[in-house]
Amino acid sequence: MAEPDDIIDLIDDSADKRAAAPGPRWKVAIIDDEPAVHDGTRYALSDYTLNGQGLEILSAYSAEEGRALLRAHPDTAVVLLDVIMETDSAGLDLVNYIRSQLKNETVRIILRTGQPGQAPERRVIVDYDINDYKAKTELTADKLFTSLTAALRGYQQLQRVTETRRGLEIIVDAAATLYDFKSIQRLAEGVLTQLASLLKVECDGILVCHDSGKPDRLIAVLAASGCYIHLLGADTANAFDPDLRHWVEEAFRSHSHQFTSGWSTLYIGTASGREVVVVLHARRPLSSTDRTLVELFASKLSVAFDNVILYEQLQEANARLEERVNLRTRELTAANRRLAAQWARLQRANAFKREILSTVAHDLRNPLSVIIGRAEILERMLSDATPSVENAKAQINHIHAAADRLTEMVESLITDAMADALNITIRREPVDLATIVRDVAEANQPLAAKKQQRIEVSAPSGKLITCDGDRIREAVDNLISNAIKYSPIGGRIDLSLDLQPDSACIRVKDEGPGMSEKDISRLYGRFQRLSAKPTGGESSTGLGLSIVKRIIDLHGGAIGAESPGLGHGTTFSLTLPTKEDGADAPAA
C-alpha cells in the first residue's frame, strides 16, 4: 500500500473538478485500489487535451474490476495501472490478461507503484509488455502529463498502423471479390459495400458512371445506399439534390479525388473510356489514414471496371457469334431438309417412271395388238378380188376403238404427270361451282347417252367460291367419267352441289357394282386395279382417282367414298373450304 505522502503532490481535495472537453476524447483507465489516486489523477489531468481531444477517464479499484472495464472498453488508449492491489502481483497479472487474453496490443500501459522494491523496474520492463514504469513518488503532475502524452502518441501511431493493416487486408480481399464480379451493376454495389467496410463508418453513397466518348455525357447511377437509394437507375444528374450534383459534376470536371468535412469524392478513369465517380457522405470526417486507404482502393478499381467491361463485351461478342452460328446451322439444316426432300422427290419420280414404263408395256400392248391385228386383216381383205365392205368397216371400227382406248390412256398419263409436277401451283379465283357442275354434266351427256344412262343434276347457284376452277372441273369430270364407266346400261347418275357457310360439297352417286372395304382402302393409289370392271368394255389406267385426290388436297379439302357394299353403287364426295367473295354468283 502507498503512504499518504507518496501522492501529496498529485491531489488537491479543495479544487473543483473541471468539465470534460466536448467532442471525441481519449479513453484513459485508472486501475488502482487507492481512491485518492483516482481523485488526484483526475484533477491533474482535468484540462488535458491532445490534438483537440480531451480525456474520458474511467476508474476501476481492483484488478478484477479492471478486467471487466477493459472488456467493456476495448478502445481504451492508456491504462494507469497500480502493481499491488488485492494481491502483490495483481497489476502484473492484469498486464498478462490484457495482452494474452484480450489480445489488445495497442493500449498503452503505464505501471505505477508505491513500493518499487517489490517489483524491480528492470525485471518488470523486460518480463512484461508495458510502456512505462513509474513510482508514485516521482509521478508529479508534469511527469504524468509527459508520460501520458508519450503514451497517447504511441497509441495513435499504433492505431494508424492497425487501421492501415486492416484496410490493406480489406483492399486485398476486396480486390479478389471485385474481380470476380461479371457485371457493372454487381461491381458498383460491391464498391460501395467495401468502402463502408474499409472506413468502418455508416455513410450514404452513390456510384455514377458515363462514357467520356459520348458528347451528351449521360450519367447512369449504378449503385446507391442510404438516403440515395431512390436514385438507383437514374440516367440524369437533374434528379440529384444540389450538394450531390455539385460534387459529382466537380469530380467529372477536375478528374481528381476531393475530401472535405463530411464529403468524400473519388474519381476513377478506365482505359476503356468510362468515367466513374463515387460520392460518400459520412457521419465523420475521414482521417489521413482513411484517405490514404481510400485512394489506394480507388487506384485498384480502374482495372476492375475495365475487366467487367471487357467481360461484358466478350459476352456480347459470344452471343452474337452464337447467334450467327445458330442462324447458319438453321440455314444448313433447312438446306439439308430441302436436299432430302428433293432426293425423296427424285426417288418418287424414278419410281413413277418405272410404273409408267411397266404400265405402258402392259396396258398399251393390248390395244396396239388389236390395231396391228385388225390392220393386217384389213390388208388381206383388200388384197382379195372382191373385198367385203361390211367386213372392212368392222375392222376399221375395231381399229378406231383400240385407238380411242390408247388416246384415253395417254391423256390420263399426261394429266397425272402435270398434277405430280414439282412446281405445280393452284391458281385461285372466284368461281361459280354450280356452273362448273352443270358444264361437266353437259359435256359428259354424249358418253352417257351411248349407254342409255341419265345424269341428274342438282346444283343451285350461291356464293362465289375461291378456288382453281379448271382443276375442280378436271376433278368432277374424272368422277363423272368413272360413274359412266361403271354404271350399268340404262343406269342413273346423280350429281349434286351442297353449299354451306364454311364449305362446299360436290357428290357423284352411281348405280354401279359398288366397292368392298379392300377396294376403298386402296382407292386413291396410282395404277390400282379394283374388283369392279367397266360395264361397256372401257379401259382404265387406275390414275383418275389419284389425280382427283391430289387436286382436292392442294385446295385444302377432302375426298370421300361410300359404298353400302357390292351391287349397291358408290357415292363420291368432294369437300372444299369456302371463301366468300362478297357477291352472289350469276344464275346459270
ABEGO torsion letter per residue (X at the ends): XBBAAAAAAABBAABBBBBBBBEBBBBBBBBBABAAAAAAAAAAAAABBBGGBBBBBBBBABAAAAAAAAAABAABABBBBBABBABAAAAAAAAAAAAAAAGBAABBBBBBBABAAABBAAAAAAABBBABBBBAAABBAAAAAAAAAAAAAAAAAAAAAAAAAAAAAAAAAAAAAAAABABAAAAAAAAAAAAAAAAGBBBBBBBBBBBAABAAGBBBBABBBEAAAAABGBABAAABBAAAAAAAAAAAAAGBBBBBBGBBBBBBBBAAGBBBBBBBBBABBBBAAAAAAAAAAAAAAAAAAAAAAAAAAAAAAAAAAAAAAAAAAAAAAAAAAAAAAAAAAAAAAAAAAAAAAAAAAAAAAAAAAAAAAAAAAAAAAAABABBBAAAAAAAAAAAAAAAAAAAAAAAAAAAAAAAABAABBBBBBBBBAAAAAAAAAAAAAAAAAAAGBBBBBBBBBBBBBBBBAAAAAAAAAAAAAAAAAABBBGBBBBBBBBBBAABBBBBBBBABAEBBAAAAAAAABBGBBBABBBAAGBBBAGAAAAAAAAAAAAAGBBBBBBBAEBGAEBBBBBBBBBBBAGBBBBBX
